[in-house]
Amino acid sequence: MQSPLPVRDGVNATRLRLPDEGPWDTAMDYMMHRWGHIDPQGIEDRFDAGEIVGEGGVPLTRSTKLEDHTFIWYYRTLPPENRLPVEISILHQDEHILVVDKPHFLPTTPGGTYIQESALVRLRNLLDLPDLIPMHRLDRMTAGLLLLSTNPETRGKYQVLFEKRQVQKEYECVSAATPAAGYPAVEFPATVRNRMTKSRSYLLAEVIDGEPNAETRIEQVKTFDAGTQQRALYRLEPHTGKTHQLRVHMASLGLGIVNDAFYPELLDKAPDDYSKPLQLLARGITFVDPITKKPVEYQSQLELSEAHPS
């Protein structure tokens, strides 16, 4: 559903669905029920200023009945954020798409404690492109190629490519050269297939019994010494796009990715250590451009810090 409020400071207005019924006479009563314990005066001020709107951009007042609107929109009060010490590199831009190298530690889209400090909001503000939308996502800890749509009129043509899995992605990671103790030896190239799930209430993705819905081809590119350990650079080709798929699949082979704080073992929450990024990179993306009908390929200019030991 199209928001009647424009993007502001790179951030979309928040949409809220009002309940069909309940012990609230007005929309403001309901908002007070939800958030009045946090900022009751701020809620009243927004209604008085006409900053909370319904469909068509109609401003709500303190007396607007609950049943008058199904959805309402408003701008959240954004907390101050410290700028993350990482930068985005623009690799390609035209009237339809934007291709960038997203750094480690920067989330793709706003969420949680990261709003302004997300790739999407940074790029909207930097390029003055309020309609910018990512075509796919990278984990906050994963770096590399990110494709975004700059044109709402042609966006659907690119979205179909991703929906129909007509986009080929290639990743790189650094892990141990041989599986951890207790895991069988692996013959490369290897293909991992299993069924993965991730709930909103649980931090980690899980492998469960059932029909496979996640598949990754894994190739060992080279091995090298890293201090007392032998590590390897791997090429990963995901045929599906489940949350944390590559990290889970590598860990399932006893080859957990270097600096992964989630898999195979969830480590205690700690501040980001920018000297130890997750060694996972979205290296390449290939597809037939739906506008030009020509094959295109983009390659990341980033390198994994542990892939080239001194």
Solvent accessible surface area in square Angstrom, and as a share of the most:
residue,aa,sasa,rsa
1,M,135,0.60
2,Q,162,0.72
3,S,30,0.20
4,P,45,0.28
5,L,32,0.16
6,P,95,0.60
7,V,36,0.21
8,R,115,0.42
9,D,94,0.49
10,G,5,0.04
11,V,10,0.06
12,N,75,0.38
13,A,12,0.10
14,T,35,0.20
15,R,116,0.42
16,L,17,0.09
17,R,138,0.50
18,L,2,0.01
19,P,37,0.23
20,D,119,0.62
21,E,141,0.63
22,G,42,0.40
23,P,117,0.74
24,W,52,0.18
25,D,101,0.53
26,T,18,0.10
27,A,0,0.00
28,M,23,0.10
29,D,54,0.28
30,Y,20,0.08
31,M,6,0.02
32,M,48,0.21
33,H,114,0.51
34,R,95,0.35
35,W,68,0.24
36,G,12,0.12
37,H,146,0.65
38,I,120,0.61
39,D,69,0.36
40,P,66,0.42
41,Q,105,0.47
42,G,16,0.15
43,I,12,0.06
44,E,42,0.19
45,D,71,0.37
46,R,46,0.17
47,F,5,0.02
48,D,90,0.47
49,A,69,0.53
50,G,26,0.25
51,E,78,0.35
52,I,0,0.00
53,V,6,0.04
54,G,0,0.00
55,E,93,0.42
56,G,78,0.75
57,G,27,0.26
58,V,81,0.47
59,P,77,0.48
60,L,1,0.00
61,T,74,0.43
62,R,102,0.37
63,S,81,0.52
64,T,21,0.12
65,K,101,0.43
66,L,6,0.03
67,E,125,0.56
68,D,84,0.44
69,H,39,0.17
70,T,56,0.32
71,F,26,0.11
72,I,0,0.00
73,W,5,0.02
74,Y,16,0.06
75,Y,31,0.12
76,R,103,0.37
77,T,109,0.63
78,L,53,0.27
79,P,80,0.50
80,P,135,0.85
81,E,49,0.22
82,N,140,0.72
83,R,144,0.52
84,L,18,0.09
85,P,93,0.59
86,V,22,0.13
87,E,114,0.51
88,I,31,0.16
89,S,55,0.35
90,I,72,0.36
91,L,58,0.29
92,H,58,0.26
93,Q,88,0.39
94,D,58,0.30
95,E,128,0.57
96,H,27,0.12
97,I,1,0.00
98,L,0,0.00
99,V,0,0.00
100,V,0,0.00
101,D,2,0.01
102,K,0,0.00
103,P,15,0.10
104,H,27,0.12
105,F,9,0.04
106,L,0,0.00
107,P,16,0.10
108,T,6,0.03
109,T,21,0.12
110,P,42,0.26
111,G,39,0.37
112,G,77,0.74
113,T,105,0.61
114,Y,52,0.20
115,I,6,0.03
116,Q,52,0.23
117,E,12,0.05
118,S,0,0.00
119,A,0,0.00
120,L,9,0.04
121,V,0,0.00
122,R,22,0.08
123,L,1,0.00
124,R,7,0.02
125,N,74,0.38
126,L,125,0.62
127,L,46,0.23
128,D,117,0.61
129,L,41,0.20
130,P,64,0.40
131,D,75,0.39
132,L,0,0.00
133,I,54,0.27
134,P,20,0.13
135,M,19,0.09
136,H,23,0.10
137,R,175,0.64
138,L,11,0.05
139,D,41,0.21
140,R,49,0.18
141,M,49,0.22
142,T,4,0.02
143,A,1,0.01
144,G,0,0.00
145,L,4,0.02
146,L,0,0.00
147,L,1,0.01
148,L,0,0.00
149,S,0,0.00
150,T,19,0.11
151,N,32,0.16
152,P,71,0.44
153,E,156,0.70
154,T,18,0.10
155,R,35,0.13
156,G,37,0.36
157,K,104,0.44
158,Y,3,0.01
159,Q,70,0.31
160,V,61,0.35
161,L,17,0.08
162,F,37,0.16
163,E,131,0.59
164,K,133,0.56
165,R,159,0.58
166,Q,86,0.38
167,V,18,0.10
168,Q,105,0.47
169,K,53,0.22
170,E,48,0.22
171,Y,20,0.08
172,E,29,0.13
173,C,0,0.00
174,V,0,0.00
175,S,0,0.00
176,A,43,0.33
177,A,9,0.07
178,T,91,0.53
179,P,30,0.19
180,A,54,0.42
181,A,106,0.82
182,G,87,0.84
183,Y,93,0.35
184,P,106,0.66
185,A,97,0.75
186,V,35,0.20
187,E,153,0.69
188,F,52,0.22
189,P,78,0.49
190,A,18,0.14
191,T,58,0.34
192,V,16,0.09
193,R,145,0.53
194,N,23,0.12
195,R,82,0.30
196,M,8,0.03
197,T,56,0.33
198,K,80,0.34
199,S,58,0.37
200,R,249,0.91
201,S,112,0.72
202,Y,102,0.39
203,L,93,0.46
204,L,23,0.11
205,A,8,0.06
206,E,84,0.38
207,V,75,0.43
208,I,76,0.39
209,D,142,0.74
210,G,53,0.51
211,E,132,0.59
212,P,68,0.43
213,N,36,0.19
214,A,2,0.01
215,E,40,0.18
216,T,1,0.00
217,R,74,0.27
218,I,0,0.00
219,E,51,0.23
220,Q,53,0.24
221,V,64,0.37
222,K,78,0.33
223,T,65,0.38
224,F,27,0.11
225,D,101,0.53
226,A,24,0.19
227,G,77,0.74
228,T,147,0.86
229,Q,101,0.45
230,Q,96,0.43
231,R,44,0.16
232,A,0,0.00
233,L,17,0.08
234,Y,0,0.00
235,R,71,0.26
236,L,1,0.00
237,E,53,0.24
238,P,23,0.15
239,H,89,0.40
240,T,19,0.11
241,G,75,0.72
242,K,82,0.35
243,T,68,0.40
244,H,22,0.10
245,Q,6,0.02
246,L,14,0.07
247,R,10,0.04
248,V,11,0.06
249,H,1,0.00
250,M,1,0.00
251,A,10,0.08
252,S,52,0.33
253,L,32,0.16
254,G,8,0.08
255,L,1,0.01
256,G,23,0.22
257,I,5,0.03
258,V,21,0.12
259,N,56,0.29
260,D,15,0.08
261,A,44,0.34
262,F,48,0.20
263,Y,17,0.06
264,P,99,0.62
265,E,118,0.53
266,L,83,0.41
267,L,98,0.49
268,D,134,0.69
269,K,183,0.78
270,A,63,0.49
271,P,126,0.79
272,D,37,0.19
273,D,68,0.35
274,Y,90,0.34
275,S,89,0.57
276,K,123,0.52
277,P,17,0.10
278,L,5,0.02
279,Q,0,0.00
280,L,6,0.03
281,L,1,0.01
282,A,6,0.05
283,R,24,0.09
284,G,6,0.06
285,I,3,0.02
286,T,47,0.27
287,F,4,0.02
288,V,81,0.47
289,D,10,0.05
290,P,20,0.13
291,I,61,0.31
292,T,77,0.45
293,K,147,0.62
294,K,133,0.56
295,P,105,0.66
296,V,37,0.21
297,E,108,0.48
298,Y,34,0.13
299,Q,76,0.34
300,S,5,0.03
301,Q,127,0.56
302,L,57,0.28
303,E,109,0.49
304,L,4,0.02
305,S,74,0.47
306,E,59,0.26
307,A,2,0.02
308,H,105,0.47
309,P,59,0.37
310,S,164,1.06
